[in-house]
């Protein structure tokens, strides 16, 4: 099936811009359109009209549309989902508020945590109990469920979440409860055994609640998108990229929208991993800065870091445990509110701050001339000379330098007795330092040294800030790929059809039952492959992972397993694999405690063709004769005469000495004075520190 998808289109809805990338037989066409909050699909349609016109084709020629969006994330953060009822086991009504015993700030008596998505009055309990081995201890109270259905029907509820204790071991009670409720109610019902069949009731309950909360909105949006695409002539199938980096059908996405919470950023990580593979770089850091947020992801051996849980809407920056946990497979990254539209302000202590509030696309930064009056990062970049006011976003948006100066002077400069240029420099320094701190924290949490990596920068704003970020991190090399301004959308085009199925099954290694494990893995394989086959009939690869720990520990580590049926005699080999993996994480294995399995995972995906390989060229030949303008250089702290170079005018091997600005339609790459830029064979820009 994938062989027929010769014309592929990726569409990424971000907080400020909607990015479109069209691949026609290997030739890329792309554009950026301001995101339409009232009708998000409209920006996709507008972008499609632009790229198909540029490519000389019609919407009917497109073979596949691959879409990623932050709409589910924004609905959770901004609390714009449906009124949702939670039906749970008697005695577990308050799990969402009680959370866990973990305290991310041990001595703070005034911790501020996200409020539960579902208030207490909308949580209903029912008798019935499954134990940790999946055995029924108490039958489900079906009469109580009938009464709960009447109560929900009388209210203005838009969705239902069902989360029963230990349903990951035996989903029978949840499935029966859904059957009873659905007979009287015509609203979507999500059950935790399908959304997140993993142990730990707080994370599982929160995940099924999040899924139900955004499900009506996402179902409506995805339906509108399909209808409007067909109306414009695009009759092709639409697939959605999920948080784990694979593609799923629209129907699956509508049923499990919580899997889309990190879909856009996942595309960026895939894009960076593809660039790393192309140049043979084993350790890279992807740096994705758009209009609303900035993201960092560690990529080793051409694979992004992954996790089974992540947090949304943290109340404390960088603090694990301060947000809403979502228990699904996800590409792991750190994200902060630092994008081109992030608002700059001065706090009570006279310090410049930036974000997390964003001007977004409406009304936008002051320089957009769309009604925004508060200064944003884009305003500061314009005042510092990084941007051309007449050629921003390919000339589609005319920027006002006067508006930017006035906003920065009023909200930052006058409060700190700074000239607009100095205030603008202060704003971008704060943003770059915040991003550097986030990257350091993310690397340390994974036991890595950030300066050992090569940075791959993309997104509309990242190339403007990447060189300065590298200065702060002590990183010597940074790649700016072609199409960096729409990197996540290009990443969608490279994503495999893939799905990861998980199930918790706690078992001591001493009681290893190969037959029961094989039965469970066969079910997981069938589930994962079922989702993949919705998009491809090509060859599929599978990865089996056991999440294991020493008995009594609070968390587990991933241990890759062979993709073959187990026999009881495999216990010794499994124990050896666990101890080797444990030593990789913690320095040495522990002798004595018993080992146990907690969760199993099967990841299935189709095989994607690898792109052409290139050797990294750090030399190059000096290129000159370019126009110049004054641009503020952070390393020297003053304006310098700076070369302004069109990217399309640079041939492979050209070397531009910093300071310089390399301009293209969707972004600009700022080469600060400590760096030079060398154009690679595929058009990628390598920023390399002078003297290397």
KAUR-V336000 format. One record per backbone hydrogen bond with DSSP energy under -1.0 kcal/mol. CO is the residue of the C=O (numbers start at 1). NH is the residue of the N-H. E is the energy in kcal/mol with one decimal. If there is no record, write none. Layout:
co=CO nh=NH e=E
co=CO nh=NH e=E
//
This chain:
co=1 nh=4 e=-1.3
co=2 nh=5 e=-1.5
co=4 nh=6 e=-2.0
co=6 nh=25 e=-1.5
co=7 nh=63 e=-2.4
co=7 nh=64 e=-1.2
co=8 nh=23 e=-3.1
co=9 nh=66 e=-3.2
co=10 nh=21 e=-2.5
co=11 nh=68 e=-2.4
co=12 nh=19 e=-2.7
co=13 nh=70 e=-1.0
co=16 nh=35 e=-2.7
co=17 nh=14 e=-1.9
co=18 nh=33 e=-2.4
co=19 nh=12 e=-2.8
co=20 nh=31 e=-2.0
co=21 nh=10 e=-3.2
co=22 nh=29 e=-2.6
co=23 nh=8 e=-1.9
co=24 nh=27 e=-1.6
co=27 nh=24 e=-3.0
co=29 nh=22 e=-3.6
co=31 nh=20 e=-2.5
co=33 nh=18 e=-3.9
co=39 nh=42 e=-2.1
co=41 nh=45 e=-2.1
co=42 nh=46 e=-2.7
co=43 nh=47 e=-2.4
co=44 nh=48 e=-2.6
co=45 nh=49 e=-2.1
co=46 nh=50 e=-1.4
co=47 nh=51 e=-2.3
co=48 nh=52 e=-2.6
co=49 nh=53 e=-1.4
co=50 nh=54 e=-2.2
co=51 nh=55 e=-2.1
co=52 nh=56 e=-1.0
co=52 nh=57 e=-2.3
co=58 nh=61 e=-2.0
co=59 nh=62 e=-1.4
co=64 nh=9 e=-2.3
co=65 nh=239 e=-2.9
co=66 nh=11 e=-2.5
co=67 nh=241 e=-2.4
co=68 nh=13 e=-2.2
co=70 nh=74 e=-2.9
co=71 nh=75 e=-2.2
co=72 nh=76 e=-1.7
co=73 nh=77 e=-2.6
co=74 nh=78 e=-3.0
co=75 nh=80 e=-2.2
co=83 nh=158 e=-3.2
co=83 nh=159 e=-1.2
co=85 nh=161 e=-3.2
co=86 nh=124 e=-3.6
co=87 nh=163 e=-2.3
co=88 nh=126 e=-1.8
co=89 nh=92 e=-2.3
co=92 nh=95 e=-1.2
co=94 nh=98 e=-2.8
co=95 nh=99 e=-2.2
co=105 nh=108 e=-1.1
co=119 nh=122 e=-1.8
co=120 nh=123 e=-1.8
co=122 nh=86 e=-2.0
co=124 nh=88 e=-2.9
co=126 nh=90 e=-2.0
co=127 nh=141 e=-2.3
co=129 nh=137 e=-2.9
co=129 nh=138 e=-1.8
co=131 nh=134 e=-2.1
co=135 nh=131 e=-2.9
co=138 nh=129 e=-2.5
co=140 nh=142 e=-1.4
co=141 nh=145 e=-1.4
co=142 nh=146 e=-1.8
co=143 nh=147 e=-1.7
co=144 nh=148 e=-2.4
co=145 nh=149 e=-2.4
co=146 nh=150 e=-1.5
co=147 nh=151 e=-2.0
co=148 nh=152 e=-2.7
co=149 nh=153 e=-2.4
co=150 nh=154 e=-1.4
co=152 nh=155 e=-1.0
co=159 nh=85 e=-2.1
co=160 nh=190 e=-2.7
co=161 nh=87 e=-2.8
co=162 nh=192 e=-2.3
co=164 nh=167 e=-1.5
co=166 nh=169 e=-1.4
co=166 nh=170 e=-1.2
co=171 nh=175 e=-2.7
co=172 nh=176 e=-2.3
co=173 nh=177 e=-2.5
co=174 nh=178 e=-2.3
co=175 nh=179 e=-1.9
co=176 nh=180 e=-2.2
co=177 nh=181 e=-2.5
co=178 nh=182 e=-2.6
co=181 nh=184 e=-1.2
co=181 nh=185 e=-1.5
co=188 nh=160 e=-2.1
co=190 nh=162 e=-2.7
co=191 nh=194 e=-1.4
co=191 nh=195 e=-2.1
co=192 nh=196 e=-2.5
co=196 nh=198 e=-2.6
co=197 nh=504 e=-1.5
co=200 nh=204 e=-2.3
co=201 nh=205 e=-3.2
co=202 nh=206 e=-2.5
co=203 nh=207 e=-2.0
co=204 nh=208 e=-2.2
co=205 nh=209 e=-2.2
co=206 nh=210 e=-2.3
co=207 nh=211 e=-2.3
co=208 nh=212 e=-2.3
co=209 nh=213 e=-2.5
co=210 nh=214 e=-1.8
co=211 nh=215 e=-1.0
co=213 nh=82 e=-2.7
co=214 nh=218 e=-2.6
co=215 nh=219 e=-2.7
co=216 nh=220 e=-2.2
co=217 nh=221 e=-2.3
co=218 nh=222 e=-2.9
co=219 nh=223 e=-2.0
co=220 nh=224 e=-2.3
co=221 nh=225 e=-2.6
co=222 nh=226 e=-2.1
co=223 nh=227 e=-2.3
co=224 nh=228 e=-2.7
co=225 nh=229 e=-2.3
co=226 nh=230 e=-2.1
co=227 nh=231 e=-2.1
co=228 nh=232 e=-1.5
co=229 nh=234 e=-2.4
co=230 nh=233 e=-1.3
co=233 nh=235 e=-1.2
co=237 nh=65 e=-2.1
co=239 nh=67 e=-2.6
co=240 nh=248 e=-2.8
co=242 nh=245 e=-2.2
co=243 nh=331 e=-2.4
co=246 nh=242 e=-2.7
co=248 nh=240 e=-3.1
co=249 nh=253 e=-2.3
co=250 nh=254 e=-2.4
co=251 nh=255 e=-1.5
co=252 nh=256 e=-2.6
co=256 nh=259 e=-1.8
co=257 nh=260 e=-2.3
co=258 nh=261 e=-1.4
co=259 nh=243 e=-3.2
co=260 nh=263 e=-2.1
co=262 nh=266 e=-1.7
co=263 nh=267 e=-1.4
co=264 nh=268 e=-1.2
co=265 nh=269 e=-1.9
co=266 nh=270 e=-2.0
co=267 nh=271 e=-2.2
co=268 nh=272 e=-2.4
co=269 nh=273 e=-2.4
co=270 nh=274 e=-2.1
co=271 nh=275 e=-1.8
co=272 nh=276 e=-2.6
co=273 nh=277 e=-2.3
co=274 nh=278 e=-2.1
co=275 nh=279 e=-1.7
co=276 nh=281 e=-2.6
co=278 nh=614 e=-3.1
co=282 nh=301 e=-2.3
co=283 nh=454 e=-1.6
co=284 nh=299 e=-2.6
co=285 nh=456 e=-2.6
co=286 nh=297 e=-1.5
co=287 nh=458 e=-2.3
co=288 nh=295 e=-2.8
co=289 nh=461 e=-2.3
co=289 nh=462 e=-1.4
co=290 nh=340 e=-2.7
co=291 nh=341 e=-3.2
co=293 nh=290 e=-2.4
co=294 nh=336 e=-2.4
co=295 nh=288 e=-2.7
co=296 nh=334 e=-2.4
co=297 nh=286 e=-2.7
co=298 nh=305 e=-2.2
co=299 nh=284 e=-2.4
co=300 nh=303 e=-1.8
co=303 nh=300 e=-2.0
co=305 nh=332 e=-2.3
co=307 nh=330 e=-2.6
co=310 nh=326 e=-3.3
co=312 nh=324 e=-3.1
co=316 nh=319 e=-1.9
co=319 nh=322 e=-1.5
co=322 nh=315 e=-1.9
co=324 nh=312 e=-2.2
co=326 nh=310 e=-1.7
co=326 nh=328 e=-1.2
co=330 nh=307 e=-2.6
co=334 nh=296 e=-2.3
co=336 nh=294 e=-2.3
co=336 nh=338 e=-2.3
co=339 nh=342 e=-1.7
co=340 nh=378 e=-2.7
co=341 nh=359 e=-3.2
co=342 nh=377 e=-1.2
co=343 nh=355 e=-2.8
co=345 nh=353 e=-3.5
co=347 nh=350 e=-2.1
co=351 nh=347 e=-2.5
co=353 nh=345 e=-2.6
co=357 nh=343 e=-2.9
co=359 nh=364 e=-2.0
co=365 nh=368 e=-1.5
co=366 nh=369 e=-1.3
co=367 nh=400 e=-1.8
co=375 nh=344 e=-2.8
co=376 nh=380 e=-1.7
co=377 nh=381 e=-2.6
co=378 nh=382 e=-2.1
co=379 nh=383 e=-2.3
co=380 nh=384 e=-1.9
co=381 nh=386 e=-2.1
co=382 nh=385 e=-1.5
co=384 nh=632 e=-2.9
co=388 nh=391 e=-1.5
co=389 nh=399 e=-2.5
co=392 nh=397 e=-1.6
co=393 nh=396 e=-1.3
co=400 nh=404 e=-1.8
co=401 nh=405 e=-2.6
co=402 nh=406 e=-2.5
co=403 nh=407 e=-2.3
co=404 nh=408 e=-2.3
co=405 nh=409 e=-2.8
co=406 nh=410 e=-2.4
co=407 nh=411 e=-2.4
co=408 nh=412 e=-2.0
co=408 nh=413 e=-2.9
co=409 nh=414 e=-3.4
co=412 nh=416 e=-1.2
co=413 nh=418 e=-2.6
co=419 nh=423 e=-2.8
co=420 nh=424 e=-2.6
co=421 nh=425 e=-2.4
co=422 nh=426 e=-2.3
co=423 nh=427 e=-2.1
co=424 nh=428 e=-2.2
co=425 nh=429 e=-2.1
co=426 nh=430 e=-2.0
co=427 nh=431 e=-2.1
co=428 nh=432 e=-2.8
co=429 nh=433 e=-2.4
co=430 nh=434 e=-2.6
co=431 nh=435 e=-2.3
co=432 nh=436 e=-2.3
co=433 nh=437 e=-2.7
co=434 nh=438 e=-2.2
co=435 nh=439 e=-2.3
co=436 nh=440 e=-2.4
co=437 nh=441 e=-2.8
co=438 nh=442 e=-2.5
co=439 nh=443 e=-2.3
co=440 nh=444 e=-2.8
co=441 nh=445 e=-2.5
co=443 nh=448 e=-2.8
co=444 nh=447 e=-2.0
co=449 nh=452 e=-1.4
co=450 nh=453 e=-1.5
co=454 nh=285 e=-2.4
co=455 nh=479 e=-3.0
co=456 nh=287 e=-2.9
co=458 nh=289 e=-1.8
co=462 nh=465 e=-1.3
co=462 nh=466 e=-1.9
co=463 nh=670 e=-1.9
co=465 nh=469 e=-2.2
co=466 nh=470 e=-2.5
co=467 nh=471 e=-2.0
co=468 nh=472 e=-2.0
co=469 nh=473 e=-2.1
co=470 nh=474 e=-1.4
co=470 nh=475 e=-1.7
co=476 nh=689 e=-1.9
co=477 nh=455 e=-2.1
co=478 nh=687 e=-3.7
co=479 nh=457 e=-2.5
co=480 nh=685 e=-2.6
co=481 nh=484 e=-1.3
co=483 nh=486 e=-1.8
co=484 nh=459 e=-3.8
co=484 nh=487 e=-1.7
co=486 nh=490 e=-1.8
co=487 nh=491 e=-2.4
co=488 nh=492 e=-1.7
co=496 nh=247 e=-1.4
co=497 nh=606 e=-1.8
co=499 nh=604 e=-2.6
co=501 nh=602 e=-2.6
co=503 nh=600 e=-2.8
co=507 nh=597 e=-3.1
co=508 nh=511 e=-1.2
co=509 nh=512 e=-1.7
co=513 nh=517 e=-2.1
co=514 nh=518 e=-2.7
co=515 nh=519 e=-2.1
co=516 nh=520 e=-2.1
co=517 nh=521 e=-2.8
co=518 nh=522 e=-2.4
co=519 nh=523 e=-1.7
co=520 nh=524 e=-2.3
co=521 nh=525 e=-2.8
co=522 nh=526 e=-2.2
co=523 nh=527 e=-2.2
co=524 nh=528 e=-2.9
co=525 nh=529 e=-2.8
co=526 nh=530 e=-1.8
co=527 nh=531 e=-1.5
co=528 nh=532 e=-1.8
co=529 nh=533 e=-2.9
co=532 nh=535 e=-2.2
co=532 nh=536 e=-1.2
co=539 nh=607 e=-1.4
co=541 nh=605 e=-2.1
co=543 nh=603 e=-2.8
co=544 nh=561 e=-2.9
co=545 nh=601 e=-2.5
co=546 nh=559 e=-2.5
co=547 nh=598 e=-2.5
co=547 nh=599 e=-1.3
co=548 nh=557 e=-3.0
co=549 nh=596 e=-2.8
co=550 nh=553 e=-2.4
co=557 nh=548 e=-2.5
co=559 nh=546 e=-2.5
co=562 nh=564 e=-1.4
co=567 nh=570 e=-2.4
co=568 nh=571 e=-1.2
co=570 nh=574 e=-2.4
co=571 nh=575 e=-2.6
co=572 nh=576 e=-2.2
co=573 nh=577 e=-2.2
co=574 nh=578 e=-2.5
co=575 nh=579 e=-2.3
co=576 nh=580 e=-2.2
co=577 nh=581 e=-2.1
co=578 nh=582 e=-2.9
co=579 nh=583 e=-2.2
co=580 nh=584 e=-1.5
co=581 nh=585 e=-1.6
co=582 nh=586 e=-2.9
co=583 nh=587 e=-2.0
co=594 nh=551 e=-3.3
co=595 nh=509 e=-3.0
co=596 nh=549 e=-2.0
co=597 nh=507 e=-1.6
co=598 nh=505 e=-2.2
co=599 nh=547 e=-3.4
co=600 nh=503 e=-2.0
co=601 nh=545 e=-2.5
co=602 nh=501 e=-2.7
co=603 nh=543 e=-2.3
co=604 nh=499 e=-2.3
co=605 nh=541 e=-3.1
co=621 nh=655 e=-2.9
co=627 nh=644 e=-3.4
co=629 nh=642 e=-2.5
co=631 nh=640 e=-2.4
co=633 nh=637 e=-2.0
co=633 nh=638 e=-1.1
co=638 nh=633 e=-2.7
co=640 nh=631 e=-2.2
co=642 nh=629 e=-1.9
co=643 nh=661 e=-2.9
co=645 nh=663 e=-2.2
co=646 nh=649 e=-1.2
co=647 nh=650 e=-1.8
co=651 nh=654 e=-2.0
co=653 nh=621 e=-3.4
co=654 nh=679 e=-2.5
co=655 nh=623 e=-2.4
co=656 nh=677 e=-2.9
co=659 nh=643 e=-1.3
co=660 nh=671 e=-3.4
co=661 nh=645 e=-2.8
co=662 nh=669 e=-3.0
co=663 nh=647 e=-3.0
co=667 nh=664 e=-1.9
co=669 nh=662 e=-2.8
co=671 nh=660 e=-2.0
co=672 nh=675 e=-2.2
co=674 nh=690 e=-2.9
co=675 nh=658 e=-1.4
co=676 nh=688 e=-2.5
co=677 nh=656 e=-3.0
co=678 nh=686 e=-2.6
co=679 nh=653 e=-2.9
co=680 nh=683 e=-1.9
co=684 nh=680 e=-3.2
co=685 nh=480 e=-2.9
co=686 nh=678 e=-2.5
co=687 nh=478 e=-2.1
co=688 nh=676 e=-2.5
co=689 nh=692 e=-1.6
//
